[in-house]
Amino acid sequence: MGAAMLLARSTIEVEGAAELLDRLCDHFAEHGAVERDGACGRIDFGYGQARLSALPAGLEAEVEARDPTYLAYVKMGVAEHVLEMARGPAPVIRWQGDGDGLVVPPFFREMRVVSSHRLSPHMQRVRLSGADLQRFAVGGLHVRLLFPPQGRAPVWPTLAEDGRILWPQGPDALDNRVYTLRHIDPQAGHVDIDIVLHEGEATPGSRFALQAAPGDVVGMTGPGGGDVPEAQTLLLVGDETAHPAIARILEALPATARAHVVAEFDGPDDAPRFACAGEMSVTLLPRNGLPAGTAGLLPRAVEALDFAALGPSLFVWVGCEFSDFVALRRHLRKDRRIAKKDHLAVAYWRRHHAGDDARHED
Ligand SMILES: Cc1cc2nc3c(=O)[nH]c(=O)nc-3n(C[C@H](O)[C@H](O)[C@H](O)COP(=O)(O)OP(=O)(O)OC[C@H]3O[C@@H](n4cnc5c(N)ncnc54)[C@H](O)[C@@H]3O)c2cc1C
């Protein structure tokens, strides 16, 4: 294991460690690289690694990562899956090593609203200030905002000894929603988040954006999710929820890159503006009165594109409502035969589904 790495280990007393190791390796093989060597399995999470060994006494887990956030993510990933896949009584997991005794998750910040203003009829920019934000500038464009119950002092999540998050329950339960950091300025100590204002029943995210006033407090965890893709040519496709990510990806591109953007939005007053150092073209698709997620504009526009004319070594990036995501992913994989490594498609929200339910396929 490398010298600069942070390390932790846990010997987990569990029945049937060898079978548990098989199940864990099979599961992780679907998500990342797994190297299996007899009674040992090495799992590469991309941001850190775990070595799992089946011993007579149980399962030994050794984890390593290059910073406290990634180490915490690996511990959490191992603990959640061990507890989910172990048969018999739930094993006790106690980590020893780096990160010992941490109660505040290293990936959590309490943030305070500095300002909030309307960018367009359906987009609100909220500036949040917090301490020690440098870590949020690397390793993923997205965060989770945690909204405390209205009128109550916030109770924030803590880290359990086993590495999982302990979420406040009952009247202190938090709502959480995923957003993109549109701008981040660690020196000044703030981030900007552009939030779509939309209709719906509870909408804690949209409501927060509408009501945000200086001094309001929210939690933030992250960063996570996708990063800026590396390719000579990018096709970036998304509705308004993905415009912040598209804008950030474009701003990070070198002058040698080429990008084509296909952007759907409500009406002409919500048309996004993008900037990029490289060569850029944009197809703007206003819905002109049709409800978000029903117009099918993005799949139709992408199906009509001549991919070869966009440029060499193409990467296709998609963020949008679930049904458009399903149509686009099918089109990219089945009709265009784009390799998995050359595209990323994500459902950012889903009609009639709140929060994370949007991304659970039926
Ligand atoms: C990786 C990632 C990054 C994201 N980045 C951003 C971002 O930067 N800005 C942003 O605004 N959103 C972003 N989203 C989408 C955002 O998380 C969802 O739209 C979320 O559901 C909004 O929460 P809410 O509390 O407002 O509504 P919810 O409580 O989740 O949903 C309530 C109702 O509103 C509907 N609804 C949700 N979102 C929309 C919408 N955009 N338009 C119309 N109806 C909607 C739902 O279908 C549901 O019926 C991102 C999502 C992901 C996965």
The ligand as a MOL file (V3000), in Angstrom:
LIG
                    3D

  0  0  0     0  0            999 V3000
M  V30 BEGIN CTAB
M  V30 COUNTS 53 58 0 0 0
M  V30 BEGIN ATOM
M  V30 1 C -26.2490 14.5550 -10.3030 0
M  V30 2 C -27.4370 15.5070 -10.2310 0
M  V30 3 C -27.2270 16.8620 -10.3140 0
M  V30 4 C -28.3270 17.7460 -10.2670 0
M  V30 5 N -28.0810 19.0860 -10.3520 0
M  V30 6 C -29.1460 19.9450 -10.2810 0
M  V30 7 C -28.9390 21.3690 -10.3170 0
M  V30 8 O -27.7830 21.8490 -10.3460 0
M  V30 9 N -30.0270 22.1790 -10.2790 0
M  V30 10 C -31.3120 21.6710 -10.2000 0
M  V30 11 O -32.2730 22.4510 -10.1570 0
M  V30 12 N -31.5310 20.3490 -10.1470 0
M  V30 13 C -30.4810 19.4770 -10.1710 0
M  V30 14 N -30.7080 18.1300 -10.1100 0
M  V30 15 C -32.0970 17.6540 -10.0710 0
M  V30 16 C -32.7500 17.7680 -8.6890 0
M  V30 17 O -32.0140 16.9770 -7.7590 0
M  V30 18 C -34.2010 17.2440 -8.7980 0
M  V30 19 O -34.9240 18.0170 -9.7020 0
M  V30 20 C -34.9050 17.1930 -7.4560 0
M  V30 21 O -35.9760 16.2690 -7.5650 0
M  V30 22 C -35.4690 18.5330 -7.0140 0
M  V30 23 O -36.0020 18.3920 -5.7210 0
M  V30 24 P -37.3100 19.1380 -5.2320 0
M  V30 25 O -37.2990 19.0170 -3.7640 0
M  V30 26 O -37.3790 20.4850 -5.8510 0
M  V30 27 O -38.5080 18.2810 -5.8460 0
M  V30 28 P -38.9040 16.7910 -5.3940 0
M  V30 29 O -39.4490 16.8010 -4.0070 0
M  V30 30 O -37.7540 15.8930 -5.6560 0
M  V30 31 O -40.0600 16.4200 -6.4060 0
M  V30 32 C -41.4130 16.8610 -6.2080 0
M  V30 33 C -42.1300 16.8130 -7.5420 0
M  V30 34 O -41.5040 17.7320 -8.4280 0
M  V30 35 C -41.1280 17.0910 -9.6420 0
M  V30 36 N -39.8410 17.6880 -10.0840 0
M  V30 37 C -38.6150 17.5150 -9.5620 0
M  V30 38 N -37.6930 18.2280 -10.2520 0
M  V30 39 C -38.3670 18.8540 -11.2310 0
M  V30 40 C -37.9930 19.7420 -12.2740 0
M  V30 41 N -36.7280 20.1310 -12.4450 0
M  V30 42 N -38.9700 20.2190 -13.1080 0
M  V30 43 C -40.2540 19.8500 -12.9570 0
M  V30 44 N -40.6810 19.0060 -11.9880 0
M  V30 45 C -39.7520 18.5190 -11.1370 0
M  V30 46 C -40.9990 15.6250 -9.2810 0
M  V30 47 O -41.2620 14.8240 -10.4010 0
M  V30 48 C -42.0540 15.4480 -8.2240 0
M  V30 49 O -43.3130 15.1920 -8.8210 0
M  V30 50 C -29.6360 17.2390 -10.1370 0
M  V30 51 C -29.8410 15.8620 -10.0140 0
M  V30 52 C -28.7540 14.9990 -10.0730 0
M  V30 53 C -28.9660 13.5150 -9.9470 0
M  V30 END ATOM
M  V30 BEGIN BOND
M  V30 1 1 1 2
M  V30 2 1 2 3
M  V30 3 2 2 52
M  V30 4 2 3 4
M  V30 5 1 4 5
M  V30 6 1 4 50
M  V30 7 2 5 6
M  V30 8 1 6 7
M  V30 9 1 6 13
M  V30 10 2 7 8
M  V30 11 1 7 9
M  V30 12 1 9 10
M  V30 13 2 10 11
M  V30 14 1 10 12
M  V30 15 2 12 13
M  V30 16 1 13 14
M  V30 17 1 14 15
M  V30 18 1 14 50
M  V30 19 1 15 16
M  V30 20 1 16 17
M  V30 21 1 16 18
M  V30 22 1 18 19
M  V30 23 1 18 20
M  V30 24 1 20 21
M  V30 25 1 20 22
M  V30 26 1 22 23
M  V30 27 1 23 24
M  V30 28 2 24 25
M  V30 29 1 24 26
M  V30 30 1 24 27
M  V30 31 1 27 28
M  V30 32 2 28 29
M  V30 33 1 28 30
M  V30 34 1 28 31
M  V30 35 1 31 32
M  V30 36 1 32 33
M  V30 37 1 33 34
M  V30 38 1 33 48
M  V30 39 1 34 35
M  V30 40 1 35 36
M  V30 41 1 35 46
M  V30 42 1 36 37
M  V30 43 1 36 45
M  V30 44 2 37 38
M  V30 45 1 38 39
M  V30 46 1 39 40
M  V30 47 2 39 45
M  V30 48 1 40 41
M  V30 49 2 40 42
M  V30 50 1 42 43
M  V30 51 2 43 44
M  V30 52 1 44 45
M  V30 53 1 46 47
M  V30 54 1 46 48
M  V30 55 1 48 49
M  V30 56 2 50 51
M  V30 57 1 51 52
M  V30 58 1 52 53
M  V30 END BOND
M  V30 END CTAB
M  END
